[in-house]
Amino acid sequence: MAVGGRFDLEEARREAQEAKRAARIRSIVSNVVLVVVLLAVAIGAKIGWDKWQAKREADRAAAEAAQIAEEKAKAEQKRAAEERRAREKREREAERKAREEKQEAERKAREEKREREKREREEERLRAEERRRAEAEFRAEQQELKKVEDAKVAALDFRVETYVCFEYGLENAVRLSVDEDRWGTLASYSQKRRTAEFLEALRDNTVTNIITDTCYPDLATFDHLLGNLADERFTLVVNINEDALGRKLVLVAGDKEKGLAAPEGLRALKAGGKISGWTVPFAYGDKTPFLILEQATADRFAREWSQLRRKLRIDAAKLDNKEQFVAERLAKELPEFVRTVRIEVTSVPVETSKKDDTKKQDTKKRALMKGSSSDIRKMSGPQRR
């Protein structure tokens, strides 16, 4: 360099050294900068590498996750598809099974229907045969029932006279009738053999059978209905004819105490202050008829019964149960006594001359009780002559 117009070597050397040092500094700085830059670049590269690696790892992980997800999705889809196929297979199998079961059920139903129709036809045939057999049996039974029940109803006796026993000669002294119209209705049904109507008239709440001319009841029901008739009460009306009003007549029945006495429920009919007849209740089933007698005849039989009662009291005097003994014997003797009275009063009187001729023979032949002198007729009632 020129100093004061002169070239200064030292200065030039110094400047050169400074220039060299500056260049070296610049080189160092440059190198440092380069190093820094390189370091920065390296660090940036490292950072970028790391980021790239991280990104790559993330991408790889994402790819793997995506692959896994895809695989899972595919697996899920496969599983779903398999399940769908399995479900569809099950559904098809169920449909096939249901179809087969339906077809089997329809087949069984057809077979059962055929069997049922066959069985029903057979049952109907058997029922028809049973109906025909039952109808034949019913007709045969009805014919037999009709024969028997018609005969029994027709044989019923509604004659009022059967309930009254007349002393000989008094048959035309009275007129007999029944107060209730029902008696005449039943009598008409019986006479005309209108059996169904007759039985229907006797029906009670215990009988539910249908009774018609073609449907007779069984014999047990028939007997039950006739039993109703036997218990049914009616009122017998006895009117004394005008030409017999002056005669002393009585209406009596068997009585344990008196032998013969006015029956229960007897009421006298009067005309002009005189007895003109009687009314008395009776049942169709009564076995012992009333008796219409002369007062004298009734008194005679009453005396015989009184003698019998006195005899029984004497026989029972030493017994502890004498009252019971007498009552039982009287009850036992009464039916036979009434029967013999009926026989005696209805018998045709024997002529006086014949009575006189046979009086001694009758006395000799009179039957005596063993160990007693009493006449059996007085013990058991009058005997048939």
FIZADO-881648 format. One record per residue (C-alpha): residue number from 1; residue in three letters; x, y negated, z. Coordinates in nm, 2 decimals. Each point is the difference from the previous one (the first is absolute). Example, Ala and Ser with C-alpha at 12.3 -4.5 7.8 and 13.67 -1.06 7.14 Angstrom:
BEGIN
[1 ala [1.23 0.45 0.78]]
[2 ser [0.14 -0.34 -0.07]]
//
This chain:
BEGIN
[1 met [0.00 0.00 0.00]]
[2 ala [0.12 -0.36 -0.06]]
[3 val [0.05 -0.21 0.30]]
[4 gly [0.06 -0.35 -0.07]]
[5 gly [0.06 0.08 -0.36]]
[6 arg [0.22 0.29 0.08]]
[7 phe [-0.06 0.38 -0.01]]
[8 asp [0.00 0.13 0.35]]
[9 leu [0.09 0.37 0.00]]
[10 glu [-0.07 0.05 0.36]]
[11 glu [-0.33 -0.15 -0.03]]
[12 ala [-0.06 0.21 -0.30]]
[13 arg [0.12 0.30 0.18]]
[14 arg [-0.22 -0.09 0.29]]
[15 glu [-0.29 -0.06 -0.22]]
[16 ala [0.08 0.32 -0.18]]
[17 gln [0.01 0.18 0.33]]
[18 glu [-0.32 -0.17 0.11]]
[19 ala [-0.15 0.08 -0.33]]
[20 lys [0.12 0.35 0.04]]
[21 arg [-0.13 0.01 0.35]]
[22 ala [-0.32 -0.15 -0.11]]
[23 ala [-0.02 0.26 -0.28]]
[24 arg [0.09 0.27 0.25]]
[25 ile [-0.27 -0.14 0.24]]
[26 arg [-0.23 -0.02 -0.29]]
[27 ser [0.09 0.36 -0.09]]
[28 ile [-0.04 0.10 0.36]]
[29 val [-0.32 -0.18 0.01]]
[30 ser [-0.10 0.14 -0.32]]
[31 asn [0.10 0.34 0.12]]
[32 val [-0.18 -0.06 0.32]]
[33 val [-0.30 -0.12 -0.19]]
[34 leu [0.04 0.30 -0.23]]
[35 val [0.03 0.22 0.30]]
[36 val [-0.29 -0.17 0.16]]
[37 val [-0.19 0.02 -0.32]]
[38 leu [0.11 0.36 -0.04]]
[39 leu [-0.09 0.06 0.36]]
[40 ala [-0.32 -0.17 -0.05]]
[41 val [-0.06 0.19 -0.31]]
[42 ala [0.10 0.32 0.18]]
[43 ile [-0.22 -0.08 0.28]]
[44 gly [-0.28 -0.10 -0.23]]
[45 ala [0.08 0.31 -0.20]]
[46 lys [0.00 0.20 0.32]]
[47 ile [-0.32 -0.17 0.10]]
[48 gly [-0.14 0.05 -0.34]]
[49 trp [0.12 0.36 0.00]]
[50 asp [-0.15 0.06 0.33]]
[51 lys [-0.31 -0.16 -0.10]]
[52 trp [0.01 0.19 -0.32]]
[53 gln [0.07 0.32 0.19]]
[54 ala [-0.27 -0.09 0.25]]
[55 lys [-0.23 -0.08 -0.29]]
[56 arg [0.11 0.32 -0.17]]
[57 glu [-0.06 0.19 0.32]]
[58 ala [-0.33 -0.18 0.04]]
[59 asp [-0.08 0.08 -0.36]]
[60 arg [0.12 0.35 0.05]]
[61 ala [-0.20 0.03 0.32]]
[62 ala [-0.29 -0.17 -0.17]]
[63 ala [0.04 0.24 -0.29]]
[64 glu [0.03 0.29 0.23]]
[65 ala [-0.30 -0.13 0.20]]
[66 ala [-0.18 -0.05 -0.33]]
[67 gln [0.10 0.34 -0.11]]
[68 ile [-0.10 0.15 0.34]]
[69 ala [-0.33 -0.20 -0.02]]
[70 glu [-0.04 0.12 -0.35]]
[71 glu [0.08 0.35 0.10]]
[72 lys [-0.23 -0.03 0.29]]
[73 ala [-0.27 -0.15 -0.22]]
[74 lys [0.06 0.27 -0.25]]
[75 ala [0.00 0.25 0.29]]
[76 glu [-0.32 -0.16 0.13]]
[77 gln [-0.15 0.00 -0.34]]
[78 lys [0.11 0.36 -0.05]]
[79 arg [-0.15 0.08 0.35]]
[80 ala [-0.31 -0.19 -0.09]]
[81 ala [-0.02 0.17 -0.33]]
[82 glu [0.06 0.33 0.16]]
[83 glu [-0.26 -0.08 0.26]]
[84 arg [-0.24 -0.12 -0.27]]
[85 arg [0.07 0.31 -0.20]]
[86 ala [-0.04 0.21 0.31]]
[87 arg [-0.32 -0.20 0.09]]
[88 glu [-0.13 0.04 -0.35]]
[89 lys [0.09 0.37 0.01]]
[90 arg [-0.18 0.03 0.33]]
[91 glu [-0.29 -0.20 -0.14]]
[92 arg [0.00 0.22 -0.30]]
[93 glu [0.03 0.31 0.22]]
[94 ala [-0.28 -0.14 0.22]]
[95 glu [-0.21 -0.08 -0.30]]
[96 arg [0.07 0.35 -0.14]]
[97 lys [-0.07 0.16 0.33]]
[98 ala [-0.31 -0.22 0.05]]
[99 arg [-0.11 0.09 -0.36]]
[100 glu [0.07 0.36 0.07]]
[101 glu [-0.18 -0.02 0.33]]
[102 lys [-0.29 -0.18 -0.16]]
[103 gln [-0.01 0.26 -0.27]]
[104 glu [0.02 0.27 0.26]]
[105 ala [-0.26 -0.17 0.21]]
[106 glu [-0.22 -0.03 -0.31]]
[107 arg [0.06 0.36 -0.09]]
[108 lys [-0.08 0.10 0.36]]
[109 ala [-0.30 -0.23 -0.01]]
[110 arg [-0.12 0.16 -0.32]]
[111 glu [0.06 0.35 0.15]]
[112 glu [-0.17 -0.10 0.32]]
[113 lys [-0.29 -0.15 -0.19]]
[114 arg [-0.03 0.32 -0.20]]
[115 glu [0.03 0.20 0.31]]
[116 arg [-0.25 -0.22 0.18]]
[117 glu [-0.24 0.00 -0.29]]
[118 lys [0.04 0.38 -0.02]]
[119 arg [-0.05 0.02 0.38]]
[120 glu [-0.30 -0.24 -0.01]]
[121 arg [-0.15 0.20 -0.28]]
[122 glu [0.05 0.32 0.20]]
[123 glu [-0.13 -0.17 0.31]]
[124 glu [-0.30 -0.13 -0.19]]
[125 arg [-0.06 0.34 -0.15]]
[126 leu [0.02 0.15 0.35]]
[127 arg [-0.22 -0.28 0.14]]
[128 ala [-0.25 0.06 -0.29]]
[129 glu [0.00 0.37 0.08]]
[130 glu [-0.03 -0.08 0.37]]
[131 arg [-0.29 -0.24 -0.08]]
[132 arg [-0.16 0.27 -0.21]]
[133 arg [0.05 0.26 0.27]]
[134 ala [-0.11 -0.24 0.27]]
[135 glu [-0.30 -0.11 -0.20]]
[136 ala [-0.09 0.37 -0.06]]
[137 glu [0.05 0.07 0.37]]
[138 phe [-0.20 -0.31 0.08]]
[139 arg [-0.28 0.10 -0.23]]
[140 ala [0.00 0.35 0.15]]
[141 glu [0.02 -0.14 0.35]]
[142 gln [-0.27 -0.25 -0.08]]
[143 gln [-0.23 0.27 -0.14]]
[144 glu [0.05 0.21 0.32]]
[145 leu [-0.04 -0.31 0.22]]
[146 lys [-0.31 -0.10 -0.19]]
[147 lys [-0.14 0.34 0.03]]
[148 val [0.06 0.03 0.37]]
[149 glu [-0.08 -0.36 0.10]]
[150 asp [-0.31 -0.03 -0.22]]
[151 ala [-0.13 0.32 0.16]]
[152 lys [0.08 -0.12 0.35]]
[153 val [-0.16 -0.34 -0.06]]
[154 ala [-0.30 0.15 -0.16]]
[155 ala [-0.03 0.25 0.29]]
[156 leu [-0.02 -0.29 0.25]]
[157 asp [-0.34 0.01 0.17]]
[158 phe [-0.16 -0.35 0.03]]
[159 arg [-0.34 0.14 0.10]]
[160 val [-0.10 -0.18 0.32]]
[161 glu [-0.19 0.32 0.11]]
[162 thr [0.33 0.17 0.07]]
[163 tyr [0.06 -0.23 0.29]]
[164 val [-0.33 0.07 0.17]]
[165 cys [-0.13 0.33 0.13]]
[166 phe [-0.38 0.01 0.03]]
[167 glu [-0.20 0.21 0.24]]
[168 tyr [-0.22 0.23 -0.20]]
[169 gly [-0.30 -0.19 -0.13]]
[170 leu [0.15 -0.35 0.04]]
[171 glu [0.16 -0.01 -0.35]]
[172 asn [-0.28 -0.21 -0.14]]
[173 ala [-0.05 -0.21 0.31]]
[174 val [0.28 -0.25 -0.08]]
[175 arg [0.17 -0.17 -0.29]]
[176 leu [0.38 -0.03 -0.01]]
[177 ser [0.22 -0.26 -0.17]]
[178 val [0.34 -0.16 0.03]]
[179 asp [0.01 -0.38 0.06]]
[180 glu [0.31 -0.07 -0.20]]
[181 asp [-0.01 -0.03 -0.38]]
[182 arg [0.35 0.15 -0.01]]
[183 trp [-0.14 0.34 0.10]]
[184 gly [-0.22 0.00 -0.32]]
[185 thr [0.29 -0.13 -0.21]]
[186 leu [0.23 0.28 0.12]]
[187 ala [-0.28 0.26 -0.04]]
[188 ser [-0.06 -0.12 -0.36]]
[189 tyr [0.37 0.02 -0.08]]
[190 ser [0.01 0.35 0.14]]
[191 gln [-0.31 0.13 -0.18]]
[192 lys [0.12 -0.15 -0.33]]
[193 arg [0.35 0.13 0.05]]
[194 arg [0.15 -0.35 -0.03]]
[195 thr [0.30 0.12 0.20]]
[196 ala [0.23 -0.29 -0.08]]
[197 glu [-0.26 -0.26 0.11]]
[198 phe [-0.08 0.21 0.30]]
[199 leu [0.36 0.01 0.11]]
[200 glu [0.06 -0.36 -0.08]]
[201 ala [-0.28 -0.09 0.23]]
[202 leu [0.18 0.18 0.28]]
[203 arg [0.34 -0.16 -0.06]]
[204 asp [0.19 -0.16 0.29]]
[205 asn [0.32 -0.20 0.03]]
[206 thr [0.22 0.32 0.03]]
[207 val [-0.10 0.12 -0.35]]
[208 thr [0.17 -0.17 -0.29]]
[209 asn [-0.07 0.26 -0.27]]
[210 ile [-0.17 -0.10 -0.32]]
[211 ile [-0.33 0.20 -0.01]]
[212 thr [-0.18 0.03 -0.33]]
[213 asp [-0.19 0.26 -0.19]]
[214 thr [0.33 0.12 -0.16]]
[215 cys [0.22 -0.05 0.31]]
[216 tyr [-0.13 0.19 0.30]]
[217 pro [0.19 -0.03 0.33]]
[218 asp [0.20 0.29 0.14]]
[219 leu [-0.18 0.23 0.24]]
[220 ala [0.17 -0.15 0.31]]
[221 thr [-0.13 -0.35 -0.10]]
[222 phe [-0.34 0.15 -0.09]]
[223 asp [-0.03 0.17 0.34]]
[224 his [0.11 -0.33 0.16]]
[225 leu [-0.28 -0.19 -0.18]]
[226 leu [-0.25 0.26 0.09]]
[227 gly [0.12 -0.03 0.36]]
[228 asn [-0.09 -0.37 -0.02]]
[229 leu [-0.35 0.10 -0.10]]
[230 ala [-0.01 0.25 0.29]]
[231 asp [0.07 -0.29 0.24]]
[232 glu [-0.22 -0.26 -0.16]]
[233 arg [-0.30 -0.10 0.21]]
[234 phe [-0.36 -0.04 -0.13]]
[235 thr [-0.33 -0.06 0.16]]
[236 leu [-0.27 0.27 -0.01]]
[237 val [-0.36 -0.13 0.00]]
[238 val [-0.28 0.23 0.12]]
[239 asn [-0.36 -0.13 -0.05]]
[240 ile [-0.28 0.20 0.16]]
[241 asn [-0.29 0.05 -0.24]]
[242 glu [-0.33 -0.15 0.10]]
[243 asp [-0.17 0.33 0.05]]
[244 ala [0.27 0.10 0.25]]
[245 leu [0.02 -0.32 0.20]]
[246 gly [-0.21 0.15 0.28]]
[247 arg [0.24 0.29 0.05]]
[248 lys [0.27 -0.03 0.26]]
[249 leu [0.32 0.05 -0.21]]
[250 val [0.36 -0.06 0.10]]
[251 leu [0.33 -0.03 -0.19]]
[252 val [0.28 0.17 0.20]]
[253 ala [0.35 0.14 -0.04]]
[254 gly [0.22 0.23 0.20]]
[255 asp [0.10 -0.15 0.34]]
[256 lys [0.24 0.16 0.25]]
[257 glu [-0.19 -0.13 0.30]]
[258 lys [-0.36 0.05 -0.11]]
[259 gly [0.03 0.26 -0.27]]
[260 leu [-0.20 -0.22 -0.24]]
[261 ala [-0.03 -0.38 0.03]]
[262 ala [-0.04 -0.31 -0.21]]
[263 pro [0.32 -0.04 -0.21]]
[264 glu [0.23 -0.30 0.04]]
[265 gly [-0.13 -0.31 -0.18]]
[266 leu [-0.36 0.13 -0.03]]
[267 arg [-0.25 -0.29 -0.03]]
[268 ala [-0.38 0.05 0.00]]
[269 leu [-0.22 -0.16 -0.26]]
[270 lys [-0.34 -0.11 0.13]]
[271 ala [-0.33 -0.09 -0.17]]
[272 gly [-0.30 -0.10 0.20]]
[273 gly [0.17 0.07 0.33]]
[274 lys [0.07 0.36 -0.11]]
[275 ile [0.33 0.16 -0.11]]
[276 ser [-0.02 0.02 -0.38]]
[277 gly [0.35 0.14 -0.06]]
[278 trp [0.37 -0.04 0.08]]
[279 thr [0.33 -0.12 -0.15]]
[280 val [0.32 0.17 0.09]]
[281 pro [0.36 -0.03 -0.12]]
[282 phe [0.16 0.30 -0.16]]
[283 ala [0.30 0.09 -0.21]]
[284 tyr [0.01 0.21 -0.32]]
[285 gly [0.23 0.24 0.17]]
[286 asp [-0.22 0.07 0.30]]
[287 lys [-0.04 0.38 0.03]]
[288 thr [-0.28 0.01 0.26]]
[289 pro [-0.33 -0.14 -0.12]]
[290 phe [-0.25 -0.19 0.21]]
[291 leu [-0.31 0.19 0.12]]
[292 ile [-0.36 -0.13 -0.03]]
[293 leu [-0.21 0.19 0.26]]
[294 glu [-0.32 -0.01 0.18]]
[295 gln [0.06 -0.16 0.34]]
[296 ala [-0.11 0.32 0.17]]
[297 thr [0.25 0.20 -0.20]]
[298 ala [0.28 -0.23 0.09]]
[299 asp [-0.10 0.01 0.37]]
[300 arg [0.01 0.38 -0.01]]
[301 phe [0.35 0.01 -0.14]]
[302 ala [0.10 -0.26 0.25]]
[303 arg [-0.12 0.22 0.28]]
[304 glu [0.20 0.29 -0.14]]
[305 trp [0.31 -0.21 -0.01]]
[306 ser [-0.07 -0.12 0.35]]
[307 gln [-0.03 0.36 0.12]]
[308 leu [0.33 0.08 -0.17]]
[309 arg [0.17 -0.29 0.17]]
[310 arg [-0.13 0.10 0.34]]
[311 lys [0.12 0.36 -0.06]]
[312 leu [0.35 -0.13 -0.09]]
[313 arg [0.00 -0.23 0.31]]
[314 ile [-0.08 0.30 0.22]]
[315 asp [0.27 0.21 -0.17]]
[316 ala [0.25 -0.28 0.05]]
[317 ala [-0.10 -0.08 0.36]]
[318 lys [0.31 0.17 0.15]]
[319 leu [0.25 -0.14 -0.25]]
[320 asp [0.22 -0.30 0.07]]
[321 asn [-0.05 -0.14 -0.35]]
[322 lys [-0.37 0.07 -0.02]]
[323 glu [-0.09 -0.32 -0.18]]
[324 gln [0.26 0.07 -0.27]]
[325 phe [-0.11 0.36 -0.03]]
[326 val [-0.36 -0.10 -0.05]]
[327 ala [0.08 -0.27 -0.25]]
[328 glu [0.22 0.24 -0.20]]
[329 arg [-0.26 0.27 0.00]]
[330 leu [-0.27 -0.24 -0.10]]
[331 ala [0.21 -0.14 -0.29]]
[332 lys [0.07 0.36 -0.11]]
[333 glu [-0.36 0.11 0.02]]
[334 leu [-0.15 -0.31 -0.17]]
[335 pro [0.07 0.08 -0.37]]
[336 glu [-0.15 0.35 0.03]]
[337 phe [-0.29 -0.14 0.20]]
[338 val [-0.08 -0.26 -0.27]]
[339 arg [0.04 0.27 -0.27]]
[340 thr [-0.24 0.23 0.17]]
[341 val [-0.25 -0.29 0.05]]
[342 arg [0.01 -0.07 -0.37]]
[343 ile [-0.06 0.36 -0.08]]
[344 glu [-0.29 0.03 0.24]]
[345 val [-0.18 -0.32 -0.09]]
[346 thr [0.02 0.06 -0.37]]
[347 ser [-0.12 0.36 0.02]]
[348 val [-0.35 0.08 -0.10]]
[349 pro [-0.21 0.05 0.32]]
[350 val [-0.09 0.36 0.06]]
[351 glu [-0.38 0.07 0.01]]
[352 thr [-0.15 0.02 0.35]]
[353 ser [-0.10 0.36 -0.04]]
[354 lys [0.35 0.10 -0.10]]
[355 lys [0.14 -0.20 0.29]]
[356 asp [-0.22 0.19 0.24]]
[357 asp [0.10 0.34 -0.15]]
[358 thr [0.37 -0.07 0.00]]
[359 lys [0.03 -0.20 0.33]]
[360 lys [0.08 0.31 0.21]]
[361 gln [0.25 0.12 -0.26]]
[362 asp [0.17 -0.34 -0.02]]
[363 thr [0.03 0.00 0.38]]
[364 lys [0.16 0.35 0.01]]
[365 lys [0.24 -0.09 -0.28]]
[366 arg [0.10 -0.33 0.15]]
[367 ala [0.37 0.00 0.02]]
[368 leu [0.15 -0.06 0.34]]
[369 met [0.34 -0.13 0.09]]
[370 lys [0.23 0.24 0.17]]
[371 gly [-0.03 -0.05 0.38]]
[372 ser [-0.29 -0.24 -0.04]]
[373 ser [-0.37 0.02 -0.04]]
[374 ser [-0.01 -0.32 -0.20]]
[375 asp [-0.14 0.01 -0.35]]
[376 ile [0.28 -0.07 -0.26]]
[377 arg [-0.24 -0.22 -0.20]]
[378 lys [-0.01 -0.23 0.30]]
[379 met [0.38 0.00 0.01]]
[380 ser [0.06 -0.06 -0.36]]
[381 gly [-0.32 -0.14 -0.12]]
[382 pro [-0.30 0.17 -0.16]]
[383 gln [0.07 0.31 -0.21]]
[384 arg [-0.15 0.08 -0.34]]
[385 arg [-0.30 0.22 0.03]]
//
